[in-house]
Amino acid sequence: MDNLLYATLGWLFGLVGAMLIEVNRTKRFVISLRKALRFELRETANRYVAVAFTIAMRIRAADQDFLNWFLRAQEQYDGPARDEQIIEAARMAAANPQQIDAASRARHLADPKQSPSLKKYPTPALDKSVEHIADFTRREQNLVLEIRTTITMYEATVDDIRETFRVGFDSGLSEEAKNVIESNLLVLYIQALSFSRKTADLCNRFVYQA
């Protein structure tokens, strides 16, 4: 009887020990993933701030509200790409919105068909976090999923912009058709601007607001 009891207890202790080892391994993995995610989202936010500025200059949407937002984002960013010259330029821009609008208008008039080179940025830590979403806090879960959704919507809009811009180069199109394409592009740029700003804000909320 004693031997059976000891054998059973040994089996239980071994099972519990294995479970504790797995729990500790999972905790260490989540801690490492969260650290990688914070670094990635900080840099992702900075990239999407730059994307938003590029689009805003293209469609003359760099108004006072946008320039103030751009300045706050530049001042908040504390990653390896932080540039004091860019921050100072952002301060000057926020203080002189009329000059920025004039520069945007001049650039557009010089080449009205120029398209911003909008890119898609890989987010491996974010994608891995979605796979392990249950291991994060409820607040982190909501932010991770919202960031992933917003980036997906931005990327879909970029695809639409590229396709619309490609069609617009068809020399056989009538002026009316070209005007429609130009209007569609403007709508898409506005959407891309909204998604890029939202992505940056969500990423910064995850990184800087505990």
KEKE-3310 file (N, C-alpha, C; in steps of 0.2 Angstrom, whole numbers, plus 5000, padded with zeros to 4 digits):
npx = (5004:5009:5020:5012:5006:5017:5021:5011:5010:5023:5021:5011:5018:5028:5020:5014:5026:5031:5021:5022:5035:5032:5023:5031:5040:5031:5028:5041:5042:5031:5035:5047:5041:5033:5042:5049:5038:5035:5046:5045:5033:5035:5044:5036:5026:5033:5036:5024:5019:5028:5023:5010:5013:5019:5008:4999:5005:5004:4991:4987:4983:4990:4986:4984:4980:4984:4998:5001:4999:5008:5020:5019:5020:5033:5040:5037:5042:5056:5065:5079:5080:5077:5078:5084:5084:5074:5063:5064:5062:5048:5043:5044:5036:5024:5022:5021:5010:5004:5015:5019:5007:5008:5020:5016:5006:5014:5022:5013:5008:5019:5021:5007:5003:5011:5014:5013:5026:5020:5022:5022:5024:5033:5028:5032:5033:5021:5012:5015:5011:4997:4995:4997:4988:4980:4988:4991:4986:4969:4968:4980:4977:4966:4971:4982:4974:4967:4977:4982:4971:4969:4981:4980:4969:4975:4985:4977:4971:4982:4985:4974:4976:4988:4983:4973:4981:4989:4980:4976:4986:4983:4983:4973:4961:4947:4945:4936:4935:4948:4947:4938:4946:4955:4948:4944:4957:4960:4950:4955:4968:4964:4959:4970:4978:4970:4970:4984:4987:4979:4985:4998:4994:4988:4999:5008:5000:5000:5014:5018:5008:5005)
npy = (4994:5006:5008:5009:5021:5030:5029:5034:5047:5052:5052:5062:5073:5074:5077:5089:5096:5096:5104:5116:5120:5121:5132:5142:5143:5148:5160:5166:5167:5175:5187:5190:5191:5202:5212:5213:5216:5229:5236:5235:5241:5254:5258:5256:5265:5277:5276:5276:5289:5296:5292:5297:5311:5312:5309:5319:5330:5328:5329:5341:5342:5346:5354:5365:5357:5344:5347:5350:5337:5330:5335:5332:5318:5317:5322:5314:5301:5290:5282:5274:5281:5294:5311:5326:5337:5335:5336:5349:5355:5351:5358:5371:5370:5368:5380:5388:5386:5391:5392:5379:5374:5382:5377:5364:5365:5371:5360:5351:5357:5358:5345:5337:5324:5316:5302:5298:5287:5275:5263:5246:5239:5226:5217:5207:5204:5209:5200:5188:5190:5191:5178:5173:5179:5176:5176:5189:5204:5210:5223:5224:5215:5220:5231:5226:5218:5229:5237:5227:5226:5239:5241:5232:5237:5249:5244:5237:5249:5255:5246:5248:5261:5260:5252:5260:5271:5266:5262:5275:5280:5276:5281:5281:5285:5296:5313:5315:5303:5302:5313:5307:5297:5304:5310:5298:5294:5304:5302:5289:5293:5301:5291:5283:5291:5293:5280:5278:5288:5283:5271:5274:5281:5271:5262:5270:5272:5259:5257:5268:5271:5264)
npz = (5000:5005:4995:4983:4987:4988:4975:4968:4973:4969:4955:4954:4959:4949:4938:4942:4943:4930:4924:4931:4926:4912:4914:4919:4908:4898:4904:4903:4889:4886:4892:4885:4872:4874:4877:4864:4856:4861:4857:4843:4840:4844:4835:4823:4825:4823:4810:4804:4807:4799:4787:4787:4787:4775:4766:4770:4766:4752:4749:4754:4768:4779:4791:4805:4816:4812:4811:4824:4830:4823:4829:4842:4842:4837:4847:4857:4853:4857:4852:4843:4831:4834:4831:4833:4825:4816:4825:4829:4817:4816:4826:4821:4810:4815:4821:4810:4800:4788:4779:4778:4771:4759:4754:4752:4742:4732:4729:4724:4713:4705:4701:4699:4697:4704:4715:4732:4739:4746:4758:4764:4780:4789:4803:4813:4827:4831:4824:4829:4842:4841:4838:4851:4859:4870:4881:4885:4894:4896:4892:4884:4874:4867:4862:4854:4844:4838:4833:4824:4815:4810:4803:4793:4786:4782:4773:4764:4758:4753:4743:4735:4731:4723:4713:4707:4704:4694:4684:4681:4672:4660:4644:4635:4642:4645:4648:4658:4664:4669:4678:4687:4692:4699:4709:4716:4720:4729:4739:4743:4748:4759:4767:4769:4776:4788:4793:4795:4804:4815:4817:4822:4833:4841:4842:4850:4861:4866:4869:4877:4887:4901)
capx = (5000:5014:5023:5007:5005:5023:5022:5006:5013:5028:5018:5008:5023:5031:5015:5014:5033:5031:5016:5026:5040:5028:5020:5037:5042:5026:5029:5047:5041:5027:5039:5051:5037:5030:5047:5050:5032:5035:5051:5043:5027:5038:5047:5031:5022:5037:5036:5017:5019:5031:5018:5005:5016:5020:5001:4996:5008:5002:4984:4986:4980:4994:4983:4986:4978:4989:5005:5002:4999:5015:5025:5018:5023:5040:5043:5036:5047:5062:5069:5085:5079:5075:5082:5082:5083:5067:5059:5065:5058:5041:5041:5044:5031:5018:5021:5020:5006:5003:5021:5018:5002:5011:5025:5012:5003:5019:5024:5008:5007:5025:5020:5001:5002:5016:5011:5018:5028:5017:5025:5020:5030:5032:5027:5033:5031:5014:5009:5016:5007:4990:4994:4997:4984:4977:4993:4991:4981:4964:4970:4984:4973:4962:4976:4985:4969:4965:4982:4983:4965:4970:4986:4977:4965:4979:4988:4972:4970:4988:4984:4969:4980:4993:4980:4970:4986:4991:4975:4976:4991:4981:4983:4967:4956:4945:4947:4931:4937:4954:4945:4935:4951:4959:4944:4945:4963:4959:4947:4959:4973:4962:4958:4976:4980:4967:4973:4991:4987:4976:4990:5003:4992:4987:5005:5010:4996:5003:5021:5019:5003:5005)
capy = (5000:5012:5008:5012:5028:5034:5029:5039:5054:5053:5053:5068:5078:5074:5080:5096:5099:5098:5109:5122:5121:5124:5139:5147:5144:5152:5167:5169:5168:5181:5193:5192:5194:5209:5217:5214:5220:5236:5239:5235:5246:5261:5260:5256:5271:5282:5275:5278:5296:5299:5290:5302:5317:5312:5309:5326:5335:5327:5331:5348:5341:5347:5360:5366:5351:5339:5348:5349:5330:5327:5338:5328:5312:5317:5324:5308:5296:5290:5276:5275:5285:5300:5316:5333:5342:5334:5339:5357:5357:5350:5364:5377:5369:5369:5387:5392:5381:5394:5391:5372:5373:5384:5372:5358:5367:5372:5353:5348:5361:5356:5338:5335:5317:5312:5298:5296:5280:5272:5256:5241:5237:5220:5217:5200:5203:5210:5194:5183:5192:5189:5170:5171:5184:5174:5177:5196:5207:5212:5230:5223:5211:5225:5236:5222:5217:5235:5239:5223:5227:5245:5241:5228:5242:5253:5240:5236:5255:5256:5242:5251:5267:5258:5250:5266:5276:5262:5263:5282:5281:5274:5286:5281:5287:5302:5318:5314:5297:5304:5317:5302:5293:5309:5310:5292:5294:5309:5298:5284:5296:5303:5285:5280:5296:5292:5274:5279:5292:5279:5266:5278:5283:5265:5259:5274:5270:5252:5258:5274:5272:5258)
capz = (5000:5005:4989:4979:4988:4986:4967:4965:4975:4964:4948:4954:4960:4943:4934:4944:4942:4923:4923:4933:4921:4906:4915:4919:4901:4895:4906:4900:4882:4885:4894:4879:4867:4876:4876:4857:4854:4863:4853:4837:4840:4845:4828:4819:4826:4820:4803:4802:4808:4793:4782:4788:4785:4767:4763:4772:4761:4745:4748:4757:4774:4784:4794:4812:4820:4810:4813:4832:4831:4821:4833:4848:4840:4836:4854:4862:4851:4861:4849:4840:4825:4836:4827:4836:4819:4814:4831:4829:4811:4817:4830:4816:4805:4819:4822:4803:4796:4782:4775:4776:4766:4753:4751:4750:4736:4727:4727:4720:4707:4701:4699:4702:4696:4708:4720:4738:4739:4752:4759:4770:4785:4792:4810:4815:4834:4832:4821:4834:4848:4839:4839:4858:4862:4877:4886:4886:4898:4892:4888:4878:4869:4863:4858:4849:4839:4835:4829:4818:4811:4807:4799:4788:4782:4779:4768:4758:4755:4749:4737:4730:4728:4718:4707:4704:4701:4688:4679:4679:4667:4653:4639:4632:4646:4643:4654:4663:4667:4673:4684:4692:4695:4703:4715:4719:4723:4735:4744:4746:4752:4765:4771:4771:4781:4794:4795:4797:4811:4820:4819:4826:4840:4845:4844:4855:4867:4869:4871:4882:4892:4905)
cpx = (5004:5017:5018:5006:5011:5023:5017:5008:5018:5026:5015:5013:5027:5027:5015:5021:5033:5026:5019:5031:5037:5026:5026:5040:5038:5027:5035:5046:5037:5031:5044:5047:5035:5036:5049:5044:5033:5040:5048:5037:5030:5040:5041:5027:5026:5037:5029:5016:5022:5027:5013:5007:5016:5013:4998:4999:5006:4995:4982:4982:4984:4992:4986:4985:4983:4996:5006:5003:5006:5020:5025:5021:5030:5043:5042:5041:5054:5066:5075:5085:5077:5080:5080:5081:5076:5062:5059:5061:5051:5039:5040:5038:5024:5016:5020:5016:5004:5009:5021:5013:5005:5016:5021:5009:5008:5021:5019:5007:5013:5024:5013:5000:5007:5012:5016:5020:5026:5020:5021:5026:5029:5032:5027:5031:5024:5010:5009:5012:4999:4990:4994:4993:4981:4982:4994:4986:4975:4965:4974:4981:4969:4966:4979:4980:4967:4970:4983:4977:4967:4976:4984:4973:4969:4982:4983:4971:4976:4988:4979:4972:4984:4989:4976:4975:4989:4986:4975:4981:4989:4980:4976:4961:4954:4946:4942:4933:4943:4952:4941:4940:4955:4955:4944:4951:4963:4956:4951:4965:4971:4961:4965:4979:4977:4969:4980:4992:4985:4981:4995:5000:4991:4994:5008:5007:4999:5010:5022:5014:5002:4997)
cpy = (5006:5013:5011:5019:5032:5034:5034:5046:5056:5055:5060:5074:5079:5078:5087:5100:5101:5103:5116:5124:5124:5131:5144:5148:5148:5159:5170:5171:5175:5187:5195:5194:5201:5214:5218:5218:5227:5240:5240:5240:5253:5263:5260:5262:5277:5282:5278:5286:5299:5298:5296:5309:5317:5313:5316:5331:5334:5329:5338:5347:5343:5354:5360:5360:5345:5340:5348:5341:5327:5329:5333:5321:5312:5318:5318:5302:5296:5284:5278:5280:5292:5305:5323:5338:5341:5337:5346:5359:5356:5356:5370:5376:5370:5376:5391:5387:5384:5392:5384:5371:5376:5380:5366:5359:5368:5365:5350:5351:5359:5349:5335:5328:5312:5308:5297:5289:5277:5264:5252:5239:5231:5221:5210:5199:5204:5203:5189:5184:5190:5181:5168:5176:5183:5175:5184:5198:5209:5218:5228:5219:5215:5229:5232:5220:5223:5237:5234:5224:5234:5245:5237:5233:5247:5250:5239:5243:5257:5252:5245:5258:5265:5256:5256:5271:5272:5263:5271:5284:5279:5280:5287:5283:5294:5307:5317:5308:5298:5308:5312:5299:5298:5309:5304:5292:5298:5305:5293:5287:5298:5297:5283:5285:5295:5285:5274:5283:5287:5274:5269:5279:5277:5262:5263:5273:5264:5254:5263:5274:5265:5256)
cpz = (5000:4998:4983:4980:4986:4978:4965:4967:4970:4957:4948:4955:4953:4938:4935:4942:4934:4921:4925:4928:4915:4908:4915:4912:4897:4897:4904:4893:4882:4887:4888:4874:4868:4875:4868:4854:4855:4858:4846:4836:4840:4838:4823:4819:4823:4813:4800:4803:4802:4787:4782:4785:4777:4764:4764:4767:4754:4744:4752:4764:4780:4788:4801:4816:4818:4812:4820:4833:4829:4826:4840:4847:4840:4843:4858:4860:4854:4858:4846:4834:4827:4833:4830:4831:4817:4819:4830:4822:4812:4821:4825:4812:4809:4821:4815:4798:4789:4777:4773:4771:4759:4750:4749:4743:4731:4724:4723:4713:4702:4698:4702:4701:4700:4714:4726:4737:4745:4752:4764:4774:4789:4800:4813:4823:4835:4830:4826:4841:4847:4840:4846:4862:4869:4882:4888:4891:4893:4888:4882:4873:4864:4859:4852:4843:4835:4830:4823:4813:4807:4802:4792:4783:4779:4773:4762:4755:4750:4742:4732:4727:4722:4712:4703:4701:4694:4682:4676:4674:4660:4649:4636:4636:4644:4649:4659:4667:4672:4679:4690:4696:4700:4709:4719:4723:4729:4740:4747:4750:4758:4770:4773:4776:4788:4797:4798:4804:4816:4822:4823:4833:4844:4847:4850:4862:4870:4872:4877:4888:4895:4907)
residu = (MET:ASP:ASN:LEU:LEU:TYR:ALA:THR:LEU:GLY:TRP:LEU:PHE:GLY:LEU:VAL:GLY:ALA:MET:LEU:ILE:GLU:VAL:ASN:ARG:THR:LYS:ARG:PHE:VAL:ILE:SER:LEU:ARG:LYS:ALA:LEU:ARG:PHE:GLU:LEU:ARG:GLU:THR:ALA:ASN:ARG:TYR:VAL:ALA:VAL:ALA:PHE:THR:ILE:ALA:MET:ARG:ILE:ARG:ALA:ALA:ASP:GLN:ASP:PHE:LEU:ASN:TRP:PHE:LEU:ARG:ALA:GLN:GLU:GLN:TYR:ASP:GLY:PRO:ALA:ARG:ASP:GLU:GLN:ILE:ILE:GLU:ALA:ALA:ARG:MET:ALA:ALA:ALA:ASN:PRO:GLN:GLN:ILE:ASP:ALA:ALA:SER:ARG:ALA:ARG:HIS:LEU:ALA:ASP:PRO:LYS:GLN:SER:PRO:SER:LEU:LYS:LYS:TYR:PRO:THR:PRO:ALA:LEU:ASP:LYS:SER:VAL:GLU:HIS:ILE:ALA:ASP:PHE:THR:ARG:ARG:GLU:GLN:ASN:LEU:VAL:LEU:GLU:ILE:ARG:THR:THR:ILE:THR:MET:TYR:GLU:ALA:THR:VAL:ASP:ASP:ILE:ARG:GLU:THR:PHE:ARG:VAL:GLY:PHE:ASP:SER:GLY:LEU:SER:GLU:GLU:ALA:LYS:ASN:VAL:ILE:GLU:SER:ASN:LEU:LEU:VAL:LEU:TYR:ILE:GLN:ALA:LEU:SER:PHE:SER:ARG:LYS:THR:ALA:ASP:LEU:CYS:ASN:ARG:PHE:VAL:TYR:GLN:ALA)
# end
